Amino acid sequence: MSFAQKKFSEGTIYYDIVINTGTEKPQAADFFDGATSTVYLKGLRSRTEMVSSLGTQATIIDGLKNNIVILKEYGDQKYMIQLTPENWKEINKKYEGVTFSYLPDTKTIIGYACKKAIGKLSDGTSFTVWYTADLATESKNFQTMNTSLPGLAMEYETSFGKINVTYTVSKISFSPVPAAKFDLPKSGFRVMTYEESKGH
């Protein structure tokens, strides 16, 4: 049986983040313990918030204006980093040209039937992703590595340096997202360019 794909243009996706063990220095990964990633979607706008024991980092993408801003709040340190489309491309360079091979394996995540895919990066490394073909988001920029998937990534692997991390959807809400979620703070943040931020 095939179901019509639901166009997911507004709502919130909650991901739990789990560190894949096997690192010889677990303390390096401590800040990921219990970390969460929340994606707010409204048309072509998205806000991805990662909350960990260190603080919060939010990436706000306005697909209408082609504006990308990263907000970092770690204790008293608050930075607003304004990115050009070229900066964004540089940050996500390793995901350029990712190719997927699709496997027959299936599993259910929070009630959605998911299929397995293996993504291969241009440097030869690969990662596993489980996606549901039942949901398609209007905005795809919020997950550069998974933009070419034929559906929403419900579970996927990524790496931060030598730490491998798995993101798994714990909840999806289709409630309207307030437009204010995508507003940039007017004060309290040190504004810098991507080039300046590299030194921080």
N, C-alpha and C positions, 0 to 999 in steps of 0.2 A: 504494500500500500504506500502511496506517496501522498504527502500532505503539502499544501501550499506553504511556501516559505513566508514566515511572518516578517514584515518589514519593521525592524526595530529602530525607530527614529528618535524615541525619547524614553529615558528610563535610567536605571542605575544597575551596574554589575558589580557584585562584591566578590573579590578573589581572596582566598587565604593563601599565604606564602609559606612553603615548607622547605627547609634546607635539606638537601640530599646529603646524608652523612657520608663519611669516607674521607673527610678532610682531616689531615693530621693536626691541624690547629683549630679546633672548634671555636676557640674564643674569638677568632677573626670573624666568625659568622654570627656571634651573639646578637648583634643588633637586628638580625632577621627573625629572632625568636618571637613568634606571635605577631609578626608583621602582617599588615593587610594592604591590599591595593583596591581602591574603589574608583570605578569609572562612571562619571556622569555624562550622559549623552543627551543632546538636544539638537536635532537636525545635523548640521555640519560642524557643530561645536562639541568639544569634549573637554573634560577635566579629569585627569587621572591623579589620584591622591595616594601616595604611599606613606603609611604611618608605621614607624618602627620605634624602638626604644630610644633612638637618637633624636627623633623629631619627625617632621613632616616635609615631604617634597611633593609639590603639585605641578603638573604640566598642563597648561591650558592652551588648547589649539582652537583657533577660530578659522574654520575652513572657508568661511565667506570672505574674510579679509586677509586670509593667508598669514595670520598673526600667530606666533608661538611664543609663550612666556613660561619660564620655570620659576616657581616660588620655592625657596628653601627656608625652612624655619628650624634651626637647631639651637635650642636654648635661647640666648639673647641675640644670636646671629640670624638676621633676616635679610635674604637677598632676593631681588627680582632680576632675573636674567632674561634679557630680550634677545630672541634668536631670529636670524634671517632664515629663509627657506634653505639657503646654502649651509648654514650652521646645522640645521636639523638633518640635512642630508649627511653631513660629516659625522654627526653623533651616531647615526644609524647606518653608516657605511657598510658595516659587516653583514647587514641584512639585504644589501642590494643584490638582486638577481637570485634570491632564494628560490629553490625549486622543491616541489612537494611530490612525493610518491604516496599513493593511497593504498591502504591495506584493508582486508576484509574484516578485521577485528572490530567489534562494537562493544560499548558499555554505556550504562545510563548514569548521568550526572544530574543531580537534582531534578529527576523526572524527564530529562531530555535525552533522546537516543543520540549517542555520539559515535562518530567514526574515527578511526586512527589514521594519522598521516605522519610521514617522516619528512622533516624539512632538511634540506641540504644547503649549507652556505657555500659561498664561493671559495672559502679557505679549506673546504673539505670536511668541516665539522658538521654534525647532524644533531637534530633535536626531535623529540616526539611531541606531537600535539593531538589532542582529542577535540573534535569540533562537532557542532550540531548544524545540520543543514536546515533545521527548522527556523533558525533566526539569522537574519542578515541586517547588519547595522548600516545606517545611511552614511555615517562617518567611519572611515577605516584607518585614518591616520594615527589613532591612539595606540595601535599595536602594529608597528612597522613590519615586524617579522612575519605577521600573519595576514597581511592585507590581501594576498592572492588566494586565501582559502575560500572555498565555496560555502561559507557559513561562519558562525561565531566560535572562536577558540574557547572551549570550556575548561581545558587543562593543557598547560604547555610548560616546557622547560626553557630556562634561559640561564646564562651564567654571568656572574659578576667577578671578573678575574678568575680565580681558581674555584670559586664557590658556585656549585650548581644549585639552582633554585627551581621549585615547581610551583606554579600558580594554578589554583583550582577554584572554579566558581562555587561559592557557598550559597549565593542567593541572587535572584534577578528581580528587580522591581520595575513595573511599567508605569509607576506613578509619575506625574509631570515633575520636571526638574525646574526649580526657580531660575529665572534668567540671571539673578544675582550671583549664582554659583560661578559664572564665567566673567564676573567683573574683576578688574585688577585692583589691588589695594591702592589707595590714594596716598597713604603715608606709612611710615614705620619700617619701610624696606629700603635697603641700599640698592639702587638701580645700577646694573652693570651690563656690559655687552658680553657675549659669549667668550670673546678673546680675553677680557678682563677676568672672567669667572674661572678661567683655567688655572689661575694662580691661587684659587681658594679651595 
